[in-house]
Amino acid sequence: MRIRHRLSTPIGELVLLGTPTALTEIRLPHASAINDAIDGELPLAAAEINAYFAGTLREFTVPLAPVGTPFQHHVWRLLREIPFGETTTYGALALKLGNPNASRAVGLANGSNPLPLIVPCHRVIGSNGKLTGFAGGLPMKAWLLDWERHCNFFGADGE
């Protein structure tokens, strides 16, 4: 049974998809509709995403069950190691994989990430320091990076 939970956030309405035991996907605003799930609650995922946007959560603990290839899963694990408020490049991730020529493959795996925010693909930028593709668009990616830097600088209370 797939559960669909709609969540209002500062970046728009997210659609969380999961099972009673794990989160499988997050749909960013303006993504295609989901018709094969029932409306329900995903309380831990919703609470953690709300805490992220409140500036009080830096690392997600909700159980995840994304669908992907072994290579994608490896890249997604590396994405989760990028610290809150920091960025890295596709090339740096390829080096961590042990293959400096895998930047393009890393980019493809990054782009197919079904769990944005929790698997922070928005923290990956181009080698020239510029923002590169993001499913929610570059303005949303910039907003998320600015939000995390703000939280790191000012803390959760904004001061």
NORUR-V136003 format. One record per residue. N is the residue number from 1. RES is the residue in one small letter. OMEGA is omega in radians with two decimals (NA if undefined). NEAR is the number of other C-alpha atoms within 8 Angstrom. D_FIRST is the distance of its C-alpha to the first C-alpha in whole Angstrom. Layout:
BEGIN
((N/RES/OMEGA/NEAR/D_FIRST) (N/RES/OMEGA/NEAR/D_FIRST))
END
This chain:
BEGIN
((1/m/3.08/5/0) (2/r/-3.12/9/4) (3/i/3.10/15/6) (4/r/-3.14/14/10) (5/h/3.11/11/13) (6/r/-3.07/8/16) (7/l/3.10/9/19) (8/s/-3.12/7/23) (9/t/3.09/9/25) (10/p/3.12/5/29) (11/i/-3.14/6/28) (12/g/-3.11/8/26) (13/e/3.04/10/22) (14/l/3.00/12/19) (15/v/3.11/12/16) (16/l/3.10/16/14) (17/l/3.14/14/10) (18/g/3.08/13/8) (19/t/3.07/10/6) (20/p/-3.07/6/8) (21/t/-3.07/6/11) (22/a/3.04/10/11) (23/l/-3.10/15/12) (24/t/-3.06/14/12) (25/e/2.98/10/14) (26/i/3.08/11/16) (27/r/3.11/11/18) (28/l/3.12/12/21) (29/p/3.09/10/23) (30/h/3.05/4/24) (31/a/-3.12/6/21) (32/s/-3.09/4/20) (33/a/3.09/4/17) (34/i/-3.10/5/13) (35/n/-3.07/4/13) (36/d/3.13/5/9) (37/a/3.09/10/7) (38/i/3.10/8/8) (39/d/-3.13/7/11) (40/g/-3.10/7/11) (41/e/2.96/7/12) (42/l/-2.91/13/13) (43/p/-3.11/6/16) (44/l/3.12/7/17) (45/a/-3.14/10/17) (46/a/-3.13/9/18) (47/a/-3.12/8/21) (48/e/3.11/12/22) (49/i/3.07/8/22) (50/n/3.12/9/24) (51/a/3.06/10/26) (52/y/-3.12/10/27) (53/f/3.03/10/28) (54/a/3.14/8/30) (55/g/-3.08/12/32) (56/t/-3.13/8/31) (57/l/3.14/10/29) (58/r/-3.06/7/30) (59/e/-3.10/6/27) (60/f/3.11/7/23) (61/t/-3.13/5/22) (62/v/3.09/9/18) (63/p/-3.09/7/16) (64/l/3.07/7/15) (65/a/3.13/7/14) (66/p/3.10/9/15) (67/v/3.13/6/15) (68/g/3.12/6/19) (69/t/3.07/6/22) (70/p/3.11/6/24) (71/f/3.11/7/27) (72/q/3.13/12/24) (73/h/3.11/9/23) (74/h/3.11/8/26) (75/v/-3.12/13/27) (76/w/3.05/12/24) (77/r/3.11/9/26) (78/l/3.11/9/29) (79/l/-3.13/11/28) (80/r/3.11/10/27) (81/e/3.13/6/30) (82/i/-3.09/11/32) (83/p/3.07/7/33) (84/f/3.07/8/32) (85/g/3.13/12/35) (86/e/3.13/9/36) (87/t/3.02/9/36) (88/t/-3.12/10/36) (89/t/3.07/10/37) (90/y/3.14/14/35) (91/g/3.12/11/38) (92/a/3.10/9/38) (93/l/3.11/13/34) (94/a/3.09/14/36) (95/l/3.11/9/39) (96/k/3.09/7/36) (97/l/-3.11/8/34) (98/g/-3.14/6/38) (99/n/-3.08/8/38) (100/p/3.11/10/40) (101/n/-3.05/7/40) (102/a/-3.09/9/36) (103/s/-3.12/11/36) (104/r/3.11/8/35) (105/a/3.08/7/32) (106/v/3.11/13/31) (107/g/3.11/9/31) (108/l/3.10/8/29) (109/a/3.10/12/26) (110/n/-3.12/11/27) (111/g/3.13/10/26) (112/s/3.13/6/23) (113/n/-3.13/11/21) (114/p/-3.06/10/18) (115/l/3.12/12/19) (116/p/-3.01/11/22) (117/l/-3.09/7/24) (118/i/2.96/8/22) (119/v/-2.82/11/23) (120/p/3.11/11/26) (121/c/3.12/12/27) (122/h/-3.13/11/29) (123/r/3.13/12/32) (124/v/-3.11/11/33) (125/i/3.11/13/36) (126/g/-3.13/10/38) (127/s/3.11/8/41) (128/n/3.13/4/44) (129/g/-3.12/6/42) (130/k/3.08/7/40) (131/l/3.08/10/37) (132/t/-3.00/8/35) (133/g/3.08/7/32) (134/f/-3.07/10/29) (135/a/3.14/6/26) (136/g/-3.11/9/27) (137/g/-3.11/8/30) (138/l/3.08/10/33) (139/p/3.12/7/34) (140/m/3.11/9/31) (141/k/3.12/12/31) (142/a/-3.13/9/35) (143/w/-3.13/8/34) (144/l/3.12/9/31) (145/l/3.09/12/34) (146/d/3.13/9/36) (147/w/-3.12/9/34) (148/e/3.10/11/34) (149/r/3.11/10/38) (150/h/3.14/10/38) (151/c/3.12/12/36) (152/n/-3.08/9/38) (153/f/-3.02/6/41) (154/f/-3.06/9/41) (155/g/-3.05/10/39) (156/a/-3.08/9/36) (157/d/3.07/6/39) (158/g/-3.10/7/40) (159/e/NA/5/44))
END
